Amino acid sequence: MGTKVDSAGLHWRKSSHSGGGNDCVEIAFTADGTAVRDSKNPAVGALSLPAAGWDALLSAARSGELNLR
């Protein structure tokens, strides 16, 4: 399970597939894994995922497992 992380000082990036708007998820790599935040509201904070959790999330997204349509 992820934990809330202090996002100050992290290098945040958006996917190259984002439309350039402010409606996507941003990520930052940390010493322990990956931090994830909502680009619309970065002041709320970020969720920290361990490396194995980030890998599992990417795998599920790539396989279509997360497509809820």
CNS distance restraints for C-alpha pairs under 8 A (distance, minus, plus):
assign (resid   1 and name CA) (resid  49 and name CA) 7.21 0.50 0.50
assign (resid   1 and name CA) (resid  53 and name CA) 7.80 0.50 0.50
assign (resid   2 and name CA) (resid  47 and name CA) 5.88 0.50 0.50
assign (resid   2 and name CA) (resid  48 and name CA) 5.17 0.50 0.50
assign (resid   2 and name CA) (resid  49 and name CA) 4.86 0.50 0.50
assign (resid   2 and name CA) (resid  50 and name CA) 7.32 0.50 0.50
assign (resid   3 and name CA) (resid  47 and name CA) 5.49 0.50 0.50
assign (resid   3 and name CA) (resid  48 and name CA) 5.15 0.50 0.50
assign (resid   3 and name CA) (resid  49 and name CA) 7.03 0.50 0.50
assign (resid   4 and name CA) (resid  45 and name CA) 6.91 0.50 0.50
assign (resid   4 and name CA) (resid  46 and name CA) 5.69 0.50 0.50
assign (resid   4 and name CA) (resid  47 and name CA) 4.68 0.50 0.50
assign (resid   4 and name CA) (resid  48 and name CA) 5.86 0.50 0.50
assign (resid   5 and name CA) (resid  35 and name CA) 7.29 0.50 0.50
assign (resid   5 and name CA) (resid  45 and name CA) 6.87 0.50 0.50
assign (resid   5 and name CA) (resid  46 and name CA) 5.59 0.50 0.50
assign (resid   5 and name CA) (resid  47 and name CA) 5.96 0.50 0.50
assign (resid   5 and name CA) (resid  48 and name CA) 5.76 0.50 0.50
assign (resid   6 and name CA) (resid  45 and name CA) 6.92 0.50 0.50
assign (resid   6 and name CA) (resid  46 and name CA) 7.17 0.50 0.50
assign (resid   7 and name CA) (resid  35 and name CA) 7.85 0.50 0.50
assign (resid   7 and name CA) (resid  45 and name CA) 6.54 0.50 0.50
assign (resid   7 and name CA) (resid  46 and name CA) 6.36 0.50 0.50
assign (resid  10 and name CA) (resid  28 and name CA) 6.15 0.50 0.50
assign (resid  10 and name CA) (resid  29 and name CA) 7.72 0.50 0.50
assign (resid  10 and name CA) (resid  30 and name CA) 7.62 0.50 0.50
assign (resid  11 and name CA) (resid  28 and name CA) 5.59 0.50 0.50
assign (resid  11 and name CA) (resid  29 and name CA) 7.59 0.50 0.50
assign (resid  12 and name CA) (resid  26 and name CA) 6.07 0.50 0.50
assign (resid  12 and name CA) (resid  27 and name CA) 5.48 0.50 0.50
assign (resid  12 and name CA) (resid  28 and name CA) 4.72 0.50 0.50
assign (resid  13 and name CA) (resid  26 and name CA) 5.38 0.50 0.50
assign (resid  13 and name CA) (resid  27 and name CA) 5.55 0.50 0.50
assign (resid  13 and name CA) (resid  28 and name CA) 6.45 0.50 0.50
assign (resid  14 and name CA) (resid  18 and name CA) 6.83 0.50 0.50
assign (resid  14 and name CA) (resid  24 and name CA) 7.28 0.50 0.50
assign (resid  14 and name CA) (resid  25 and name CA) 6.61 0.50 0.50
assign (resid  14 and name CA) (resid  26 and name CA) 4.78 0.50 0.50
assign (resid  14 and name CA) (resid  27 and name CA) 6.63 0.50 0.50
assign (resid  15 and name CA) (resid  25 and name CA) 7.97 0.50 0.50
assign (resid  15 and name CA) (resid  26 and name CA) 7.42 0.50 0.50
assign (resid  18 and name CA) (resid  24 and name CA) 6.62 0.50 0.50
assign (resid  22 and name CA) (resid  39 and name CA) 5.67 0.50 0.50
assign (resid  22 and name CA) (resid  40 and name CA) 5.44 0.50 0.50
assign (resid  23 and name CA) (resid  38 and name CA) 7.60 0.50 0.50
assign (resid  23 and name CA) (resid  39 and name CA) 6.07 0.50 0.50
assign (resid  23 and name CA) (resid  40 and name CA) 5.74 0.50 0.50
assign (resid  24 and name CA) (resid  38 and name CA) 6.35 0.50 0.50
assign (resid  24 and name CA) (resid  39 and name CA) 5.59 0.50 0.50
assign (resid  24 and name CA) (resid  40 and name CA) 7.33 0.50 0.50
assign (resid  25 and name CA) (resid  36 and name CA) 6.77 0.50 0.50
assign (resid  25 and name CA) (resid  37 and name CA) 5.73 0.50 0.50
assign (resid  25 and name CA) (resid  38 and name CA) 4.85 0.50 0.50
assign (resid  25 and name CA) (resid  39 and name CA) 5.58 0.50 0.50
assign (resid  26 and name CA) (resid  36 and name CA) 5.77 0.50 0.50
assign (resid  26 and name CA) (resid  37 and name CA) 5.38 0.50 0.50
assign (resid  26 and name CA) (resid  38 and name CA) 6.27 0.50 0.50
assign (resid  26 and name CA) (resid  39 and name CA) 5.93 0.50 0.50
assign (resid  27 and name CA) (resid  34 and name CA) 6.67 0.50 0.50
assign (resid  27 and name CA) (resid  35 and name CA) 5.52 0.50 0.50
assign (resid  27 and name CA) (resid  36 and name CA) 4.61 0.50 0.50
assign (resid  27 and name CA) (resid  37 and name CA) 6.52 0.50 0.50
assign (resid  28 and name CA) (resid  34 and name CA) 5.73 0.50 0.50
assign (resid  28 and name CA) (resid  35 and name CA) 5.12 0.50 0.50
assign (resid  28 and name CA) (resid  36 and name CA) 6.65 0.50 0.50
assign (resid  29 and name CA) (resid  33 and name CA) 6.02 0.50 0.50
assign (resid  29 and name CA) (resid  34 and name CA) 4.47 0.50 0.50
assign (resid  29 and name CA) (resid  35 and name CA) 6.20 0.50 0.50
assign (resid  30 and name CA) (resid  34 and name CA) 5.45 0.50 0.50
assign (resid  30 and name CA) (resid  35 and name CA) 6.77 0.50 0.50
assign (resid  32 and name CA) (resid  49 and name CA) 7.89 0.50 0.50
assign (resid  32 and name CA) (resid  50 and name CA) 5.80 0.50 0.50
assign (resid  32 and name CA) (resid  51 and name CA) 6.69 0.50 0.50
assign (resid  33 and name CA) (resid  48 and name CA) 7.06 0.50 0.50
assign (resid  33 and name CA) (resid  49 and name CA) 5.68 0.50 0.50
assign (resid  33 and name CA) (resid  50 and name CA) 4.36 0.50 0.50
assign (resid  33 and name CA) (resid  51 and name CA) 4.26 0.50 0.50
assign (resid  33 and name CA) (resid  52 and name CA) 7.92 0.50 0.50
assign (resid  33 and name CA) (resid  54 and name CA) 7.10 0.50 0.50
assign (resid  34 and name CA) (resid  48 and name CA) 5.76 0.50 0.50
assign (resid  34 and name CA) (resid  49 and name CA) 5.27 0.50 0.50
assign (resid  34 and name CA) (resid  50 and name CA) 6.46 0.50 0.50
assign (resid  34 and name CA) (resid  51 and name CA) 6.63 0.50 0.50
assign (resid  34 and name CA) (resid  54 and name CA) 6.49 0.50 0.50
assign (resid  35 and name CA) (resid  46 and name CA) 6.02 0.50 0.50
assign (resid  35 and name CA) (resid  47 and name CA) 5.44 0.50 0.50
assign (resid  35 and name CA) (resid  48 and name CA) 4.28 0.50 0.50
assign (resid  35 and name CA) (resid  49 and name CA) 6.12 0.50 0.50
assign (resid  36 and name CA) (resid  46 and name CA) 5.33 0.50 0.50
assign (resid  36 and name CA) (resid  47 and name CA) 5.20 0.50 0.50
assign (resid  36 and name CA) (resid  48 and name CA) 6.39 0.50 0.50
assign (resid  36 and name CA) (resid  49 and name CA) 7.79 0.50 0.50
assign (resid  37 and name CA) (resid  41 and name CA) 7.92 0.50 0.50
assign (resid  37 and name CA) (resid  42 and name CA) 6.18 0.50 0.50
assign (resid  37 and name CA) (resid  45 and name CA) 6.56 0.50 0.50
assign (resid  37 and name CA) (resid  46 and name CA) 4.54 0.50 0.50
assign (resid  37 and name CA) (resid  47 and name CA) 6.43 0.50 0.50
assign (resid  38 and name CA) (resid  42 and name CA) 5.73 0.50 0.50
assign (resid  38 and name CA) (resid  46 and name CA) 7.67 0.50 0.50
assign (resid  42 and name CA) (resid  46 and name CA) 7.40 0.50 0.50
assign (resid  49 and name CA) (resid  53 and name CA) 5.56 0.50 0.50
assign (resid  49 and name CA) (resid  54 and name CA) 5.79 0.50 0.50
assign (resid  50 and name CA) (resid  54 and name CA) 6.31 0.50 0.50
assign (resid  51 and name CA) (resid  55 and name CA) 6.21 0.50 0.50
assign (resid  52 and name CA) (resid  56 and name CA) 6.16 0.50 0.50
assign (resid  53 and name CA) (resid  57 and name CA) 6.18 0.50 0.50
assign (resid  54 and name CA) (resid  58 and name CA) 6.22 0.50 0.50
assign (resid  55 and name CA) (resid  59 and name CA) 6.12 0.50 0.50
assign (resid  56 and name CA) (resid  60 and name CA) 6.15 0.50 0.50
assign (resid  57 and name CA) (resid  61 and name CA) 6.18 0.50 0.50
assign (resid  58 and name CA) (resid  62 and name CA) 6.06 0.50 0.50
assign (resid  59 and name CA) (resid  63 and name CA) 6.17 0.50 0.50
assign (resid  60 and name CA) (resid  64 and name CA) 6.33 0.50 0.50
assign (resid  60 and name CA) (resid  65 and name CA) 5.07 0.50 0.50
assign (resid  60 and name CA) (resid  66 and name CA) 6.13 0.50 0.50
assign (resid  61 and name CA) (resid  65 and name CA) 5.99 0.50 0.50
assign (resid  61 and name CA) (resid  66 and name CA) 5.43 0.50 0.50
assign (resid  61 and name CA) (resid  67 and name CA) 7.52 0.50 0.50
